[in-house]
């Protein structure tokens, strides 16, 4: 019995669509590797302005990131796949519950990289067996500009918040890509449907958008709570509120979300214990408990110290005096990052005289300059309040 004939582009595309749906992807589209000629200059402009903050890997991978052919010269077609992760409730509602912690929608269950990459590999293998040639799969940890490619492929457009917006799924899409040496017919690009809307720009608590379609990561709560490895700058702490991992404000504000249905992939549906955890409970986590609670979650990658830094900022914004005792304990933590955040939380929760007395008690034992600076700044702010 002879081998089955190789698939033609016309027969391969319906197969890709069917298999992508079977694997749980919400949408699939195809573009060419030369479809984003403006992306290189836009990325260079953002890097020159310093908008990437400490994400040095963006600059280090610039040449490969700027064009799919720079990453893989043999690529002939780029298949972009999207998976819907729309929440079943408004993620902004929790922001009013000051005793609870807000975790970004995408991080309330399994790490989407693990979910998507395995399915991309399965689909890529089937494409290669039918079309011949080579394939490579990428999720957003690789130097691929998925959002411009998704726009070029027609899955949506990059909104003023710089994220992809779909007329069908709103702002709630995870993206992955398959690069292939097969020549496949490309889909038509999507056009921008933002119009005069500024909802995503105006809702940002930290004014992270210097202009529409431009994001300064250094002011973005997602960057500050996830990528930032040091203390959160004081100017943003109050605005962070109870957001302890990421921020969904600009995504949730998009009017196109009204057309989105809740995610159907069970591994992306929020776990009950991560929808609105108590700040007081999270402050009690030691390293093993932190790792257990967030096993399989993207939250785990920031580690216990950065996590507690974030929770302590939320504690300071909570106005909940019952958290003082635990914050006092964390002011003596082994991690300077945690101690510094605890100092700020205490300065917000304690009466001024009690806070000063605590510093008088602790100052001899504090030998880290960054933590002493936190105490100094907090005491200076206290004096300013007293003399105002």
KOLTIRO-434913 format. One line per 4 residues: number of its first residue (from 1); for each residue x, y, z of C-alpha. Coordinates in nm, 3 decimals, decimal comma. Example, Ala and Ser with C-alpha at 12.3 -4.5 7.8 and 13.67 -1.06 7.14 Angstrom:
# KOLTIRO-434913
1 = 1,230:-0,450:0,780; 1,367:-0,106:0,714
# end
This chain:
# KOLTIRO-434913
1 = 0,000:0,000:0,000; 0,155:0,333:-0,107; 0,208:0,638:0,110; -0,071:0,893:0,133
5 = -0,019:1,192:-0,095; 0,113:1,507:0,069; -0,153:1,759:0,164; -0,193:2,065:-0,054
9 = -0,234:2,411:0,099; -0,604:2,401:0,012; -0,661:2,073:0,197; -0,418:2,150:0,479
13 = -0,593:2,465:0,599; -0,928:2,297:0,684; -0,730:2,027:0,865; -0,545:2,290:1,071
17 = -0,872:2,459:1,162; -1,033:2,133:1,272; -0,737:2,014:1,475; -0,687:2,350:1,640
21 = -1,048:2,351:1,758; -1,020:1,992:1,876; -0,719:2,087:2,085; -0,908:2,368:2,255
25 = -0,789:2,669:2,059; -1,052:2,937:2,009; -0,916:3,081:1,685; -0,644:3,019:1,428
29 = -0,511:3,233:1,144; -0,209:3,241:0,915; 0,027:3,515:0,805; 0,362:3,551:0,632
33 = 0,693:3,612:0,811; 0,734:3,950:0,639; 0,391:4,079:0,744; 0,505:4,307:1,030
37 = 0,761:4,547:0,875; 0,679:4,827:1,123; 0,732:4,614:1,432; 1,109:4,652:1,431
41 = 1,105:5,033:1,443; 0,830:5,039:1,706; 1,024:4,801:1,927; 1,342:5,004:1,880
45 = 1,156:5,321:1,979; 1,022:5,161:2,297; 1,366:5,032:2,393; 1,529:5,370:2,325
49 = 1,273:5,534:2,555; 1,351:5,285:2,830; 0,991:5,165:2,841; 1,106:4,805:2,890
53 = 1,239:4,883:3,237; 1,468:4,608:3,366; 1,350:4,354:3,108; 1,693:4,346:2,948
57 = 1,606:4,034:2,752; 1,392:4,251:2,523; 1,700:4,445:2,416; 1,924:4,138:2,412
61 = 1,690:3,954:2,174; 1,603:4,259:1,964; 1,742:4,130:1,634; 1,569:3,792:1,661
65 = 1,249:3,949:1,792; 1,223:4,210:1,520; 1,136:3,965:1,244; 1,034:3,595:1,225
69 = 1,298:3,535:0,958; 1,567:3,670:1,189; 1,462:3,409:1,443; 1,436:3,129:1,184
73 = 1,544:3,211:0,825; 1,365:2,907:0,678; 1,015:3,004:0,795; 0,762:3,052:0,516
77 = 0,434:3,071:0,707; 0,336:3,168:1,060; 0,030:3,006:1,215; -0,108:3,206:1,507
81 = -0,335:3,031:1,754; -0,543:3,189:2,028; -0,708:3,047:2,339; -0,985:3,233:2,519
85 = -0,940:3,287:2,894; -1,229:3,528:2,957; -1,334:3,528:3,325; -1,690:3,447:3,431
89 = -1,712:3,763:3,645; -1,587:4,121:3,630; -1,224:4,116:3,754; -1,258:4,478:3,866
93 = -1,512:4,392:4,136; -1,250:4,258:4,377; -1,066:4,592:4,383; -1,326:4,726:4,625
97 = -1,270:4,438:4,870; -0,969:4,575:5,055; -0,926:4,267:5,277; -0,890:4,045:4,970
101 = -0,604:4,012:4,722; -0,650:4,058:4,347; -0,462:3,811:4,127; -0,463:3,869:3,752
105 = -0,717:3,653:3,571; -0,454:3,466:3,371; -0,275:3,346:3,687; -0,569:3,201:3,882
109 = -0,511:2,845:3,767; -0,254:2,655:3,561; 0,031:2,828:3,379; -0,098:2,881:3,027
113 = 0,249:2,826:2,880; 0,236:2,462:2,988; -0,117:2,417:2,853; -0,061:2,580:2,516
117 = 0,288:2,456:2,435; 0,196:2,087:2,454; -0,101:2,139:2,226; 0,103:2,347:1,983
121 = 0,355:2,064:1,960; 0,080:1,812:1,890; -0,070:2,027:1,615; 0,272:2,112:1,468
125 = 0,361:1,744:1,446; 0,043:1,668:1,253; 0,104:1,961:1,018; 0,459:1,842:0,949
129 = 0,343:1,485:0,882; 0,088:1,609:0,629; 0,274:1,896:0,464; 0,634:1,786:0,506
133 = 0,906:2,031:0,597; 1,001:2,157:0,940; 0,805:2,326:1,217; 0,887:2,519:1,534
137 = 0,646:2,617:1,813; 0,661:2,925:2,033; 0,471:3,060:2,331; 0,549:3,410:2,458
141 = 0,870:3,319:2,640; 1,039:3,308:2,297; 1,147:3,622:2,105; 0,836:3,632:1,886
145 = 0,613:3,939:1,847; 0,287:3,748:1,868; 0,054:4,046:1,891; 0,166:4,221:1,569
149 = 0,166:3,882:1,395; -0,183:3,807:1,526; -0,303:4,141:1,390; -0,142:4,069:1,054
153 = -0,309:3,727:1,052; -0,651:3,879:1,123; -0,715:3,745:1,473; -0,761:4,094:1,612
157 = -0,584:4,427:1,641; -0,346:4,578:1,893; -0,558:4,813:2,097; -0,455:5,135:2,263
161 = -0,351:4,927:2,567; -0,104:4,747:2,331; -0,277:4,411:2,384; -0,464:4,218:2,119
165 = -0,837:4,288:2,091; -1,075:4,054:1,913; -1,426:4,135:1,800; -1,528:3,790:1,924
169 = -1,317:3,746:2,238; -1,238:4,098:2,351; -0,903:4,132:2,528; -0,892:3,781:2,676
173 = -0,671:3,576:2,446; -0,355:3,376:2,502; -0,138:3,348:2,191; 0,098:3,089:2,055
177 = 0,257:3,034:1,715; 0,376:2,762:1,483; 0,647:2,852:1,235; 0,659:2,624:0,932
181 = 0,856:2,589:0,611; 0,530:2,505:0,433; 0,382:2,770:0,206; 0,028:2,834:0,330
185 = -0,225:3,094:0,209; -0,228:3,394:0,438; -0,539:3,545:0,595; -0,630:3,911:0,562
189 = -0,513:4,139:0,843; -0,756:4,294:1,089; -0,810:4,669:1,107; -0,815:4,883:1,420
193 = -1,162:4,917:1,572; -1,071:5,126:1,879; -1,200:5,448:1,730; -1,206:5,736:1,979
197 = -1,243:5,508:2,283; -0,999:5,573:2,569; -1,142:5,335:2,831; -0,824:5,130:2,867
201 = -0,603:5,438:2,892; -0,816:5,630:3,139; -0,863:5,343:3,384; -0,491:5,278:3,437
205 = -0,415:5,348:3,807; -0,053:5,443:3,745; -0,081:5,628:3,413; 0,135:5,370:3,236
209 = 0,035:5,482:2,886; 0,232:5,789:2,771; 0,023:5,784:2,453; -0,228:5,551:2,288
213 = -0,062:5,229:2,169; 0,244:5,292:2,388; 0,309:5,131:2,726; 0,577:5,236:2,973
217 = 0,633:4,912:3,163; 0,811:5,097:3,443; 0,473:5,237:3,549; 0,267:4,923:3,481
221 = 0,137:4,728:3,782; 0,191:4,398:3,601; 0,558:4,484:3,556; 0,594:4,626:3,907
225 = 0,447:4,319:4,078; 0,593:4,050:3,851; 0,904:4,147:3,655; 1,041:4,404:3,899
229 = 1,282:4,231:4,137; 1,342:4,518:4,378; 1,124:4,731:4,603; 0,815:4,875:4,438
233 = 0,872:5,250:4,390; 0,690:5,448:4,660; 0,507:5,664:4,409; 0,307:5,364:4,287
237 = 0,233:5,179:4,610; -0,096:5,342:4,700; -0,222:5,312:4,343; -0,151:4,938:4,341
241 = -0,429:4,889:4,595; -0,487:4,518:4,657; -0,336:4,392:4,329; -0,073:4,137:4,433
245 = 0,007:3,977:4,097; -0,053:4,161:3,775; -0,336:4,395:3,679; -0,640:4,350:3,456
249 = -0,778:4,703:3,455; -0,699:4,801:3,097; -0,812:4,461:2,966; -1,134:4,458:3,165
253 = -1,227:4,813:3,060; -1,237:4,728:2,689; -1,595:4,756:2,551; -1,528:4,469:2,308
257 = -1,534:4,231:2,604; -1,914:4,238:2,595; -1,901:3,988:2,310; -1,667:3,745:2,488
261 = -1,792:3,417:2,635; -1,631:3,275:2,949; -1,335:3,041:2,897; -1,430:2,677:2,843
265 = -1,084:2,527:2,905; -1,108:2,384:3,257; -0,741:2,446:3,333; -0,791:2,818:3,268
269 = -1,102:2,860:3,483; -1,014:3,033:3,809; -0,959:2,816:4,114; -1,195:2,911:4,396
273 = -0,907:2,964:4,640; -0,737:3,211:4,406; -1,040:3,421:4,313; -1,036:3,638:4,626
277 = -0,786:3,510:4,887; -0,764:3,694:5,217; -0,462:3,920:5,251; -0,419:3,805:5,610
281 = -0,399:3,440:5,502; -0,142:3,516:5,232; 0,080:3,702:5,479; 0,112:3,379:5,677
285 = 0,267:3,180:5,391; 0,620:3,052:5,440; 0,816:2,927:5,141; 0,684:2,566:5,139
289 = 0,325:2,684:5,184; 0,370:2,943:4,908; 0,502:2,677:4,671; 0,219:2,440:4,756
293 = -0,057:2,697:4,711; 0,077:2,815:4,377; 0,198:2,483:4,240; 0,144:2,490:3,863
297 = 0,052:2,860:3,872; 0,257:3,136:3,707; 0,257:3,313:4,046; 0,510:3,060:4,170
301 = 0,784:3,195:3,944; 0,822:3,526:4,131; 0,915:3,342:4,450; 0,808:3,386:4,810
305 = 0,997:3,712:4,877; 0,856:3,911:4,586; 0,515:3,765:4,652; 0,517:3,877:5,014
309 = 0,647:4,219:4,904; 0,332:4,253:4,693; 0,098:4,124:4,964; 0,249:4,367:5,216
313 = 0,178:4,658:4,982; -0,182:4,538:4,965; -0,186:4,508:5,345; -0,069:4,868:5,379
317 = -0,350:4,976:5,147; -0,614:4,771:5,329; -0,659:4,992:5,635; -0,696:4,670:5,836
321 = -0,531:4,711:6,178; -0,568:4,339:6,245; -0,277:4,284:6,003; -0,032:4,485:6,214
325 = 0,087:4,191:6,423; 0,186:3,983:6,121; 0,341:4,283:5,947; 0,552:4,344:6,259
329 = 0,677:3,987:6,239; 0,764:4,031:5,871; 0,953:4,352:5,955; 1,207:4,111:6,105
333 = 1,205:3,870:5,810; 1,532:3,734:5,671; 1,465:3,901:5,334; 1,541:4,274:5,309
337 = 1,282:4,298:5,031; 1,013:4,167:5,266; 1,132:4,377:5,560; 1,122:4,696:5,355
341 = 0,768:4,631:5,232; 0,660:4,547:5,588; 0,794:4,881:5,708; 0,581:5,064:5,452
345 = 0,274:4,859:5,545; 0,323:4,935:5,913; 0,367:5,305:5,844; 0,021:5,299:5,687
349 = -0,149:5,083:5,950; 0,002:5,196:6,281; -0,051:5,513:6,478; 0,242:5,750:6,431
353 = 0,370:5,727:6,788; 0,356:5,347:6,787; 0,540:5,337:6,455; 0,816:5,564:6,587
357 = 0,847:5,350:6,899; 0,884:5,040:6,683; 1,170:5,200:6,491; 1,344:5,298:6,814
361 = 1,316:4,936:6,920; 1,440:4,788:6,593; 1,695:5,030:6,451; 1,997:4,876:6,622
365 = 1,926:4,540:6,461; 1,866:4,668:6,106; 2,186:4,657:5,901; 2,049:4,668:5,546
369 = 2,074:5,012:5,385; 1,765:4,969:5,168; 1,549:4,879:5,467; 1,688:5,165:5,673
373 = 1,598:5,392:5,382; 1,239:5,261:5,403; 1,226:5,352:5,772; 1,372:5,695:5,703
377 = 1,122:5,767:5,426; 0,830:5,648:5,639; 0,936:5,854:5,940; 0,985:6,159:5,719
381 = 0,635:6,115:5,580; 0,506:6,083:5,937; 0,670:6,411:6,036; 0,514:6,571:5,732
385 = 0,172:6,458:5,844; 0,226:6,587:6,196; 0,338:6,932:6,080; 0,079:6,970:5,803
# end
